[in-house]
């Protein structure tokens, strides 16, 4: 919402309260600086400045800070970019990207089916009513995109890029000539995505009659990308002077016509246009150059009716939405069931930065050249001083002969010693090669026991072996040979090495793999049909493929690196979080040894480039055009494209050849973030501590990143080697002509979209040597509660699915020494996840000291970020909530004094909201880490290193073919895992409790999978929906899960109930009393989740997940 003087007064009061807890000089300066930054991004009036100066005079700040604050406010009030001086409302161009949301319903109807010539005037009048006085390029682009869309809705064909450019120029002139009247509100520098984020009083003055339509048209953003705003745009027919001159002449002629019309007496009436035009004087012919399409208005095509337009634009039937509708809009459904409205992507529009990526790169290049020049000068000065140093001169004089060096290099050197050294080097070289490539033993004839899988061993080769022999290799070959519908299943991709030699990289043909599993008619056939019916694919709405790559180390982690491999997996986001949590639903497409990848030019980037080119430029079929899948009794056509690359930081660095945290650009997507490391500078602040908000990061677009690589290619041919190295540092790229970003095939197919497909994995960012690993250590050190937390963790018990054992040992004295040395908690990502809820409750209840407030609040904010991301699989958060929480966490981290320790992973968290808005989900890598087990299993036992990659690919995919083609039925709802008949003892207890009868066919299991994908185990403390007669103030109950049974297809759970005692929504905790041995049976659908708990004298304290706390009273 709009930020004014009243907000400043309130914010300054909150700062005074905060400083009362910790009157630190550095904290005061930081908070005041942040306050002034908000003033820079706000449109303030003279009255606002008066109220702000009065508040500063009466504040409790130091006199020095008061003086700085008053001087800064007076300077901001007296300066401006317009000729109105300090009273200017608008000082910079204004941004409004979601224009349809700000038009009223009547205006939207006129835009869609009214007079086409009125459209630009309707938009201009609305912008004027909103206080927009100066257009930023993104605002102008949004207006022109809506005009172009209106042209197409009126039956005309889409204008060409040159025609759209002419429309943009005319619109700018119309806006400049418009005389605003009756504007009741002050303009904003940046308007939010939806008007609902603005103040109600502001909205009532801006919309005195009809409210805004709140329409969100995502296709307009795509259309806006095709609208050139500048004469240098590559969308134009040509950027050369010769071909561009007619267009420039045309614009100049229209400029001349406009100013001639302005000199006339009726120019104001002409500019009013449409309904407000009351004169027949000169009128700008806005659409004269737009050609009629095949279905022009003269062809008899009728305009869209009001009902059709309302349905197409999802306009509400009434002007004011009901309370139930507002509540439904806030409560987002599950991503896998129904797609909610598009989330706000704050500040992510193209051109949100002040400069283009090319301009930022030029600025960075100047810094790099200056640093290189200073380094050379310092080296020259050091050389000049070297002769004056007698100690160094002794080492460089001609007569100085080092006897130790002479012994090793002189002609009279000891031959035995020299021979020994050579033998030692030779021995080390052989040993090193031996570790990298284990000796391959000759394979058997194809028969063996289950232990060796056909490779042969002493057991199965024994003539007296009485076990079952399996023709494993023959079975693998048959499975691979059965999948050839779209070409051979295993293909060889021709790659280029660093030395220019040809290499072959094996990969899996995904189209043939999917057809092979679908044709088998088993589990995969049922699963794919079920998902495709719920979310059908089409050429206009293809399935969204997600690509994952990571390094895996089969065998002993402490042994040699010879078997370390790159593994590449692929799946679809439409499978929903539940199915994606099953590692068998991810397909292994490539397994290549790291040793081989290091020899390939551009590394794994070239491997992925070849893989994607073979996938989408397949001679047998392009998946974007549809793959015909034929099953036993049904056939479908599956359309899919590449929508996401999900990877950790290291994999993304190697995939896109960006230097990331090892270079001067720690983020590929933020074009204004650039920093040269300096050992002598005392002001060298961490990048993550400098850019604490999304608005402070200027986002690069797909085109900008690809154009940057085009410029690098040109420099690679023309620049010297040293100059080109500097450009690589300035741009943040490791250039190679074979890199993924250089694929012309993928660019022509519109498959390569680096910025749009880039997704940060929150598991690695937060939990795997990430943000929380650091924050947990820092907060325990700041509070001095490490020993207390060590004992505190002993009190809690976790669900069996988390497999959390002895977590308190992570905080023993010996472990804490190692943690302090590393400056983060050294543990696995799953252990960070397990201790997050107890730590949150611990900070609420056991850290009451006011001195620890900032550290505690910083940690709690990061834990809230983690909780929001975990809950995304069940319920998407409201738009902007995740970004707001991350920005608050970053600010508190700096305020707590940890800014100089913030690694680049802190910055990555700012991109979570954009990823969530773009993909409607936030997948993590937990499942993919489990997927590595298959590669490790076969990679460890494989001895044939000559054919290592292809053999490993065949075995892993043969196993997946067997699993997904099995007769196991696909069950979309909750079901038991590995069910079996109940024992006589359990049956007797069930009969005694009147849960089943003797005639019932009953199976049981120790675990079940819920519809959400979560797994419950017997013995867990679970939460379930409350009965209709529940009298507790919260809508769920608690109990301990005793049995999981299935009676004649009815899946149920037997729980021992607990009685409600109390709850605290802020601390996210509820307490229950164990209610004896009373048992209840309920459907598995009623279960919500299992929880972390402790038992103190019959009172269970349960730590609640975040999404359930929203429903608590």
N, C-alpha and C positions, 0 to 999 in steps of 0.2 A: 504494500500500500504506500501512498505518498508520505514522504517524510518531511515534517515541517518544524517550525520553531517549538511547538508544544512537545514534540517528540524529543527535541534537543534538550529541553528543560528536564524532562523525565529521565533521559539517559544520563545527564550530568548528575542528577540526584542519585541514580543507581550507582554511578561511579564513586560518589562520596561514600555511600554505604559500603561498597566493596573495599575501598581504601581504608575504611575503619578496621577491617580485619587484618590487612597487611599494608601498612603505610610505606611501601617500598618506592624509592625514587624512580627506579627503572620501570616499575609497574605503572606509576602515575604518568610518566611520559608516553608509555605505550598506549594507555587508554585514551589519553588526550589526542594522540596522533590518530587513533582509529576514529575518534569522534569527529575530527576535522575532515577525515576522508569521507565520512558520510555527508558532511556539508558539501563537499565537492561534487557529490553525485545527486544532490537535491536542488530543487528550484525554490529558492527562498525569497520572500518579499521583505520590504523594509520593516514592516511590523514584526516579522519573525526575527530579524536581526536585533531589533530593540529588546524584545523579550529575552533573547539569548544573552545579550550583553549584560542585562540586569541580573540574570541568573548567575553569570560568571562573577559579578561584583559581590554577590551575597553567598558565594560558595565557600567551602572550607579548604580549597586548594591553596598551595603555596603562592606567595606573591609573584614568584618568577613564572610559574605556570599560568597564573591569571594574566600576567602581562603578555605572554606568548599567545594565549588563547584569544585575548581581546584584539591584539594586533592582527592575528590571522583572520578573525571574523571581519574586522574593518577592511582588511585588504580584499577579502572575498566580496564584501558588499560594494566596494568602490570600483572593482574591475569587472569587465565583461567584454564579450566579443561584439556586441551591438552598440549602436550609438546612443542607447538610452542610459548608459552609465550604470551606476549602482542600483538603480531601480529596475533594471532589466529582469524579466521573469525567465526568459529562455536565453541561455548563454552558449549553448552548443547544439549541434543538430540532434534531433530527437528520434528515438527508435520506437516503432510500433510495427511488429511483424505479423501479428494475427489479426488482420484488419476485419475479417468477417465477424469476429466475436464482438467487435465494438460497433458495428452497424445495428440498427434496430431491425425488427422483423419486417416492418414495412419497407425499409430501405433495401433489405436483402431481396424482397420480392420485386422491387423496381429494378434492381441490378440483374436479376435473373430473367425477367419477362417484360420489363418496362421498355421505355424508349432507350435505345442503345446510346444515343447521343447525350443522354442525361447521366450516364454512368460516371464519367470523370467528375462531373459537378457534384453528384451525390457524395462521392468519396471525399472531395475537397471540402465540402460543407461540413461533413462529419469530422474530419481532421481539425478543421478550424474550431468546431464546437468543443473538441477535446483539448484545446489549447496548443495544438501543434503549429508552430510558427516556422520551423526550419526542418527540412527533411534530411534524415540520414539515408545513406544509400539503401540500407535494408528496408526502410519504410517505403521508399520510392519503389523498390523492387516488389514489395508486397502489394502496393496499389496497382502497379502495372500488371502483375500476375492476375489480380482479380479482374482487371479490365479485359485481359486476354481470355480468361475463363468465361466472362460474360459474352464476349464475341462468339465463342464456340457454342455457348448455350442458346444464342440467338440464331443458330443455324449456319453461321459462317464457318469457313475452314480456319484452322489455326494460322495466324500470320507468320511470315518468315521471320528469321532473326533480325534482318535488316529493317523490316517493317515494325517489329516490336521496339527496336532501338529508336525509330522515329516517334512511336507512341510515347516512349519514355521521355524523350526531349520535349515533346509538346505538353505532356503532363506537368513537367517541371515548370514550364513557362506559365501554364494555367494557374498553378499553385502560387507562383510568385506574383502574378497579377491579381489574384483574388484579394478582395478587401473584406477582412473579417468583421463581423458585426454580431453583437449580442453574446460574446463568449463569457460565460459565467464562472469559469474555472481557470486556475493557473496550470500551465503545461508541465509535463514531467519530462525528465531527461530520457527515461526508459520506461515504457509502459509494460506492465506484466502481460503474461500470455493470455490470461482471461481477466475481464473486468471485475470478477468477484474478489480479486486480491486488492482492490482499491477501497478507499474509505467510503462508507455509505453516504456520508454527507456530500462528498465529492461527486459521487455517482448521481445523487438526486439533483445536483445543480447542472451536471453535464447532460442529464436525460430528464428534463422536466415533464415530458409526456410519456413516451414509450421507453421501456428498459432496453438494454442491449440484448441482442439475440443469443449471445454465448455460443455461437456456431463455431465449430472447430473443423476446418477442412484441411487435412494433412496433404492432400494432393496439390494444394496451392504452393506448398514449399518446394515440391518437386518441379512444378511448373515455373516457379520463380527462378530456379537454377538454370532454366533455359531462356531467361529473359536478359539480354545484354544491357547493361547500364552504362558501359564505357565504350568509347570508340576503339579501344585496343582489345576488346573482347574477341576471343577466338571463335565465338559463335557467329560473328559477322562473316559475310562472304569472303572478305579478305581484309587483312590489317595493313596491307600495303597502301601507299599514298595514292597510287594510280587508281585502284579499284574502290578505295574508300572516298575518293573525292566527289563522285556524284552524290553520295549520301550526305556528305558534309555540305555540298551546295544546296541540296534539298532542304536540310535543316536551316541553313542560312536564309534561304528564300522564305521559309515559314517564319523565322524570326523577324524578317523584314515586314512580312504581311501582318504579323502580330502587332508590332510597334506602330505600323500605319493605322491598324484598327484602334489601337490605344489612343492615338491622336484624335480620333473621331469623337463626336459628341455622344455616341451611343455605345461606347466600348464597355461600360459597366454592365449594361443590359445584355450585351452579347456574351459577356463572360458568365452571366448568371445561368444562361442556358435553360432548356427544358421548361419546366412549369413556371419558373421565375422569370423567364424571358418575356418582356413586354414590348419589345421593339423589333422591327424588321431590319435593323441596321446590320453592320458587319458581324459575321458569326464565324468562329473558327471551325473549319471542317476537319474534325478530329479523326474520323474514320475513312477519309476519302481514299487512302491508299490501301485499305484492307479489302482483299478480293473476296468475292462471294464463293462459297464452297458449292459442293454438289447439291446441298439442301439449303439454299438460301431462302430468305423470306418470300421471295417472289415465286418459289416453287410450291407454295401452298402449305408449308410446314407451320403448324400452329405453335404459339408460345406455350411454355410449360404452365400447367395450372397451379394454383396456389397449393393444393393438396400434394401434387407431385413434387413440387419444390420443397415443401415442408418435410415430406418423407425422405427425399434425397439428401437434404441438409440436416436431418434429425432435429428440426426446430420443435420446440415444445408447443403443445396445443394451446396452452394458456400463457399469458404474459408472465405470470409469477409462478414458479415451480412450487409444488407442495412440499411440506416438511418431509413427507415420506420419500419423495423423489430426491431431495437433498441428502437424506440419510443414505439412500441407496447409492447415490453418487460417491459418497465418502467411503462406504463399505465396498471395496473392490472385490469381485469374485475371484475364484481360483483361476490362474492364467491358463490352466489346461482345459477349463470347462467353457469359459466365455471371456472374450477379450473385452476389458473395460475401456472407457474412453481414453484417448491418448494422454499420456502424462505430459505435464509442462516440461519443456526442455529449455530451461532458463539460459539465455545468453548463447545458445548453440547455433543461432542462425549464421549463415555465411556472411562474412564481412563484419562480424561483431568486433573485430579488433580494429585499431586505428590504422594499421599498416597491413600490406599484403605480406605473404611469407617471403617473397623475393626481397622486399625492402628490409625485412628483419634479418635476412641472411646477409645482405650487404652491410648492415650495421655490425653484425657479428664478425664479418670478415675484417672490418676496420679494427675491431678490438684484437683479433688474432694477429693481424699484421703489426699492430702497435706493441703487443706483448713480445712477438718474435724480434722486433727491432730492439726493444729494450733489453731482451736477453742477449742479443749479439753485442750490444754496447757494454753490458756488464762483463761479458767474456773478454772483450778487448781490454777493459780496464784491469781485469784480473791478470791478463797476460803481461801488461805493462808493469805491474807490481811484482811479477814473479821474479824478474831479474834482480830486484833489490833485496830479495829474501835470500840470505846466504844458505839457509838450510835447503831451500828448493833449488838453488843454483847448483848446489853440490850434487843433487840428483839428476840434473840435466846437462852438466858439463861433459865435454868430450872425453876427458881423462878419467871420468868416474866409471869404473867397471864393476858391476855387481858380481861378486864371485858365485852367488847362488844361481844367477841367470846364466853365467858362463858355464857352470857345471851342466846345465840342462841343454844348452844350445851350442856349445863350442865343439870344434872338430875333435878334440881329445876327450870327449865325454865318454864315460864308462859304457862300453857296449852292452854289458850284462844288464846294467840298470835300464838302459834304453829298451832293451829287448823285453825286460820285465814289465815296463810301463806299457809297451805295445800289446803284450799278451793280456795285460789286465784290461785295457780298453776293448780289445777284441772279445775277451770273455764277457765283459759287461754288455757289449752290443748283442752278443748271442743270447745272453740271459734275458735281456730286455725284449728281444724278438720272441723268445720262447714264451715269455709271460703274455705277450700280446696275442700270439697265435698258438693256442694249445695244440699239441700234436694230435692229429686225427688218426683214429684207429680204423682199420678196415671194417666196413659194415658187413653184417651177416647177410644171408641170402634173402632176408626179408621176414624171417620167422623169429619170434622171440617171445618172452613172457611179458606181462604187463609192466614189469619193472623197467625193462630196457626199451620197450616200445619198438622192437624189431631190429635194434642195433646189435643184438647179441651180447650175451654175458656168460659167466661160468655156470650159472644156474640152469639156464634154458638150453645151453649147448651140451649139457650132460645127457648122454644117451638114456640114463635112468630117470630123467625128469618126468614126473607124473602129472605135472600141472597142465593147464590149458595154454596152448600156443596161439598167438595172435599174429596174423599177417598185417601188422600195423602199416608198414610202408605201402603195401598194396591197397589197403583201405584208404589211406590218405590220397594216393594217386587217383583212385576211383572217385573220391569226393571232389577233388579238384577238377577232374575231367568232366564231371556232370554239369559244371557251370560255364557254359560257353555261348550263351544266347547272344551276348553283345561282345563277342571276342573272347580270347583266352583269358582265364581267370588271373593267372600270374603273367604279368607283362614285364618286359625289359625296357627301361627308359634310357635313352642315350644322353649322358651328361658329359660336361667338359671339366677336366681337372685344372688345377692351378697352372700346371705345366703345358696345358693345351691338348693333352691326350684325351682319348675317348674312354669313358667308363660306362658301365651298365648298372643301373639301379633298379632292382625288382620292386614291383608294386602290385596291388590288387585292383582288378577291374571292378569297380563298385557296382556298375550296372549289371554285369553278369552275376555278381555275388547276390544281389537282391533278387534277381529273377530266379536263380537257383534255389534260394531258400523259399521263395514264394511258391514255386512250382512243386516243392515237396509236400505242400498241403498240411503241414503240422502247426506247431505253435506260432511261428512267424507269420504264416498265412492268416491265421485267425487274428493275431494282434494287429497286423497291418490293415486288414479289412475293417476292424473295429475303429482304429484311429482315423482311417481315411473317410469313413462314413461320418464321424464326428467333425472332422476338419478336412473337407475335400480339397484337393489341390487342383489348380487350373493354370493355364498359361499366364493369366493375369494375376493369380494369387498362388505362386508356387510355394512348396514347403521350404522352410528355412534350414539349410544345412549348417552344421557347426563343425569346425575343424579344430582338432586339438593335437599338439605335438609336445613331446617332452623326452628327456633322456632317462633311460632305465639302465640299471646295473645288475644284470643277472649274476647269480653266484654269490660268493663271499664279498661283502661290501668292502672289506679291508684288503682284498687281494688285488691283483693287477687290473688295469682298466681295459684289457684286451677285448672283453666281451661287452663293454658298455655300448649301448645302442640308442639311436633315435627311434622312437615309436610314434606313429601318426594314426589317430583314430578319427572316426566320422560318425555323426548321427544327425537327428533332426529335432528341432525345438518343438515341433508339433507333438512329439511323443509325450509331452507333459512331464513335470518334475518327477512324478512317481515312476514312470517307465525309464526316464533317464537316470534314475538312481540305481538301476540294474545294469551292472557292467556288461552283461551279455547283449545289451541293446546298442552298444558302441562297436563299430566295425574296424578291425585292424587293417589299414591300407598299406602301411609301409613300415619296415623294420630294417634299419641300416646301421652298421657299426659306426661309432663315432670316429674311429680311426679312418674309415673310408670317407665319411662326411668332411673331415678336415682336409682331405685331398681335393675335394670338389670345389670349384670356383663358386664363391658366394655361399658355400656350406649348405645348411639345410634349406636355405632360401631357394636355391636352384632346384633342390629335390622336390620341394613343395610346388614350385612353378611347373615342373614337368608333370607332377601328379595331377594338378588341377587342369593343365592343358590336355592331358590324356582323358580326363574325366568329362570336360565340357566341350572339347573339340574331338569327340569320339566319332570315328567314321561310321559307326553302326547306329549312333543316336545321341542327340544332345539332351540331357535331362531337363534343360529349360524348355525344350519343346515337347517333353513327355516321354517316359519309358513305358512301353506296353508290357505289362506284367500279366502272365497267363498262369492261372492256378487250376486246381483240379475241377472246380465247379464255378469259378468266377474269374473275371479279368478286369483289371483296372489300368488306368494310365496315371502314372506318378510323375508330377512335375516338381522339380526342386532346383534350387540355386544355392550359392554360398552366401550366407548372411552373417556369419560370425566366425572369428578366429579366437578361440578361448585358450589362453596360454598363461604360464607364469612369466615373470619379467625377463628371465634369461632366454626363454624360447621366443618371445616376441622380438627380443633384440636380434637374435640370429635369423629369424624369419624375414623381417623387414630390413635387415642390414642397417638398423639405426644403432648408434653407439650408446644411447640411453644413459644409465647412471655412470658408465665408464667414461663418458665424454662430457662436452660442455652443454649439450642439450639432453636433459634428463627425461624429457617427455616429448615424444614424437608429435603429439597432437597439439601441444601448446606452443605456438610459433613465437611468442614473445619471451619465452623462458630460455635464457642463455646466460651462462656464467663461466668465466675462466677461473681456474683454481689459482690461488696465490698464497704462497707460504709466508710472505711478509706482511700482508694486509691484516690489520687488526679488525677491520669491518667486514671480513669475509663471512657472511651469514649463509646458513644453509638455504638452499632453494625452497624447500618445503616450508620454511619459516618466513619467507618473503611473500609468497603467494598463498594467502589464506582463504581467498574467496574465489568462487567460480567466475565472477565478473572480472577479476584481475587477470584471468588467463584467457588469452585470445586464441580461439580455436581455429585450427587449420582444416580446410575442406579436402575432399578427395582430389579435386582438380589441382589444388595448390601443392599437395604432396607429390602427385605424379608430374606436375610441371617442374618441380624442384629436381626430380630425377632427370628430366629432359635437359635441364641446364647443366647438371653434373656430367651428363653424357657429352655435351658440347665442350665443356671445359676439359674433359678427359682427353679429347683429341687436340686441343689447342694450347692448354696451359702447360708450364713446366712441372716437373715432378714435385718440387718443393711448394710451388704455388698451389698445385692441386691438393696437396696434403692439407694446406691451410683452409682451402675451400671445404674439404671434407669435415674438418673440425668445426668450421663456422656453420655448416648446414646440418651437421650431426649424422652424416651418412658414411658408410663404408662401401664405396662404389665398386660395382662389378657389372660388366655388360650382361652377365648371366643371372643377375639377381631377380627375385620375384617381382620387384617393382618395375623391371624393364620388359616385362612380358607384353608384347604388342597383341598377342592372341587373346589373352585374358582381358585386355583393355577394350579390344574390339567387340568382345562378347559382353562387356559391362559386368564382368565377374570380379574384376579387381577393383575394390573400393576400400582402400586401406583405412581411411578415417571412419567410415560407416561400419566396417566389419570389426574394428578393433574393440575388444572387450577385455577389461581388466578382471582377472580372477581374484575374488575377494578372499578366498581361502589363503592363497599365498600372500596377498597384501596385508592381511590382518593377523593370521595365525601361524604361518610358516616363516619363522625368522622375520616377522613382520611387525606391524604397529603395536599390537597387543603384547607381543613378547617384550618389547621395550617398555611400554607403559606400565605393565605389571611390575617389572623390576623397579622402575623409577618411583612408583607410588609406594611400594613397600619400603624402599630406602628413605623416601621423604617422611613417611610416617613412623619408621622404625618398628614396623609390625611384622617383619618376616618370621620371627620365631613364633609369634602369636598365631599367625596364619598357618604355620606348619602344624600346630596342635589343633587348630580350628578345622582343618580339612579332615581330620580323623573322625569327626562327628557325623559326616555326611555319607550317604549311600546313593549310588547312581543306578540308572536303568542298565540292565544287562547288555543291551544293544551297544552301549558306549564302551564296554569293556575297560572301564576305568578302575585301575588297581593301584593302591598305594601312591596316590597322587601327592600325599603329604611329603613324601621323600624328595620331591622336587625342590623343597624349601628347607632342607637340612643345612647345617652349617657348611659342610663340604661342598654341597651343590651351590649354595649362595656365593661361595668364593669363586667358583667357575662362572657363575652368572655375572658377577661384577666385572670379572676380567673381560668377558665377551660383550658386556653392556646390554645384554638381553637375556631373557629366560631361555635356556637351552632345553627345549623339549619339542615333542611332535605337535603338529597342528591339532590333532584330536585331543591331546592333553590340554591345550589352551582352551578348546571348546568346552571341555569337561569342567574346568575350574572357573569358567566365566560366571556362572550363576552363583556359586558360593562366594566368589570374590565380591560380586555386586552387593549381596546381602551383608557381607563382612564390612564393607566400607560404610554401609548405612548404619550399622549397629555398633561397631567396635572402633570407629575412628571419629570420636566427637570433638577432637581438638580444633579450635578455630584456625590454628596455624597451618593445618593440613587441608584447608577448604579448597584451595585452587588445585592442588594435586589430586584430591579426592574427586572433585567435580570433573577434572579432565579425564580421569580414568572411567568414571561413570558415563561420560559422554561417549567414549569409544566403545564401551560395553553396550550402550544403546544402539550404536551403529551396527555392531555385530548382531544384536537381537532383531533389528529391522531386516537385515539381510537374511537371517535364518527364517524369519516369518514370511519372506517373499514367496516361498513355495506354496504357502497356504492362503495368503492374502496380501495383495499388493498394497503398499502404503499410499497415503494421499500424495498427490503431486507436490514435489518440493520438500517433503518432510525429510527424506534421506539427505539431500544436499544441505538443508538447514542444520541438521544434526552434525554432519561432517564439518561444516564451517565453524560451528560452535566448538566442537572438539579440538579443531586446529588452533583456534584462538585461545582456548583455555590451556592447551599444551604450551604455547608460547608464553602465556601469562604465568604459568607455573615455573618458568625458568628453564625449560627443556628445548628451547628453539635451536640452540647450537648443536643439538644431538639428533635432530630430525632427519631421517634418511629419506630418499626419494619415494619410498613406499607410502609415506604420509601424504605426499602430493597425489598419488594415484587415486586415493579415496575421493578426491573431488570429482572424478569422472564416473563414479558409481551411478549417480542420478541420471546422467546422460545415457549410460548403458541400459539402465532400467527403463527409461522412457523409450529408447529405440527398440529394444528387443522384447519388452513386456515381461521379462523374467530376468533373474540373475543366477544362472547356473554356476556351480563351483566345481572344483576338481577333486572332491572327495571320491566320487565314483571312479574317476580316471586313475587315481592312485591304486584302487583295488584292481582295476583293469590290468595294471602292470604285472599282477601276479601270474597271469597266463604267459606273458613274455618271459618272465623270470623262470617259470617252471620248465619251459622247453629250451630256453636259452642256456640254462645252467647245464642241462644234460647233453646238449648237442656237442658232438666232438668233431664233426666235419666242418672245419672253419673255412675250407675252400669254397663251399657252397652254403655258407652260414646263413646269409640273408634270405635266400629263397627257401631253404629248408625250414627256417623258423617261421616264415610267412605261411607256408603250406600247413605246418602242424597247427599253428594257432587258429587258422581259418577252418581247417578240417574239424577241429574241436567245436568251433562256433557253429559250423554247419550242422554238426551232430546234435548240438543242444537246441538250436532254434528250429530244426526240422523234425524234432521228436514229436511223439504223439501226446505230449503233455498238453492239456487244454489250457487255453489262455483265459484268465479270470481277471476281469477288470475291477471287480469290487473287492471287499475284504475277504481274505481266505486264510486257511491254515497253511503253514509251511511244513512239509514232510509229515503229513498226517499218518496215523497208524491206529489199529484197534486198541481200545482202552484195556488196561489190565483188569484182572478180577478184583483187585483191591480198590482201584479207583471206581469201578462200576458199582461196587457195594456202597461206597460213600455217596455216589450220585443217587442210587436208589434210596438210601436212607434219608437223603435230603429232599426226596420227591422231585428231583430235577429231571430224571428220565424214568422210563418204564422198562420192564424186562423185554418187551417186544421191540424196542427201538434199536436200530442199527447205529452204533455210536463209534466215532473215531475221535482221537484226541491228538494234541501236539503241544510242544513246549513254547511255540512261538507262532505268531500270526502277523500278516501284513495288512495294514489298514488301507482305506481308499486313498489316503494322502501319501502313502508310500512308507510311513513309519512302521517300525517293527516292535511288537510288544512281546514280552517274555513272561512266563508264569513266575510269580514272586515279585514282580514289579508293582510299585505303587502307581496307580493309574487314575486319571480324571475321566469322568464320563458325564454325559448329559443328565441333568436333573429330571426327576419325574415331575408330573403335572402338579402333585401335591407338595412339592418342595417348599419349605418355609424359609430357607436361608436366603440372604440378600444377594447371592451370586448364582448364576445359572448353571452351575455344574457341581458334581459331587465327587467324592474321593473314595477309593477302596483299594485293597490289595488283591491282585489277580491270582486266583487259586488254580483254575483249570481253563483250558481252551478246548472246546468240544465241537463236534459237528454231528448233529442228529438229523438223519434223513435230509441232508442238504441245508439244514438250518445251522449256521455258524454262530456260536454264542460263547460268552465268557462267564465264568462263575467268580464272583468277587465277594470278599468279606467287607462289609460296609463300614464307613467311618462317619462320625457326627461332626457337623460344622461347629467350630469354636470362634474364629475371628479371621479377618483378612486385612491386608494393607496394600492398596493398589499402587502406591508410590514405591514401596519396597518390593512389590511384586511377590508377595508371600501370602499363604493361607495356612491356617492351623486347624487340625482335625483331631477328634478323640476316637480311638479305636473302640468299636461298639461290640465287643465280644466275638462270638463265633457265628453270628447270623450271616447266612449266605444269600446272595441274590444272583439270578441269572438274567442276562440281557444280551441282545444282539451285539455283534462286534461293531456294527455301525454306530452304536452309542458311545464307543470309546473315543476319546479325544487325543490323549497322548500319555506317555509315562513321564514321571518327574523325578527330580533330585529331591531327597528328603532326609530328615533325621528323626529319630524316635527318642523322646525324652519323657520317660515315665508314662507311656501310653499316649502322649501327645505328639502327633506327626506334624512337623513343619515342612511344608512343601513349597518349593521354589517354582513359581508359575512362569510359563512362556509368555512372551510379550503380547502375542495376538489374543490370548485369553484375558489379559488384564483390561483390554478395551471394553469388554462386556461386563466388567464388574461394577457394581453400584458404588 
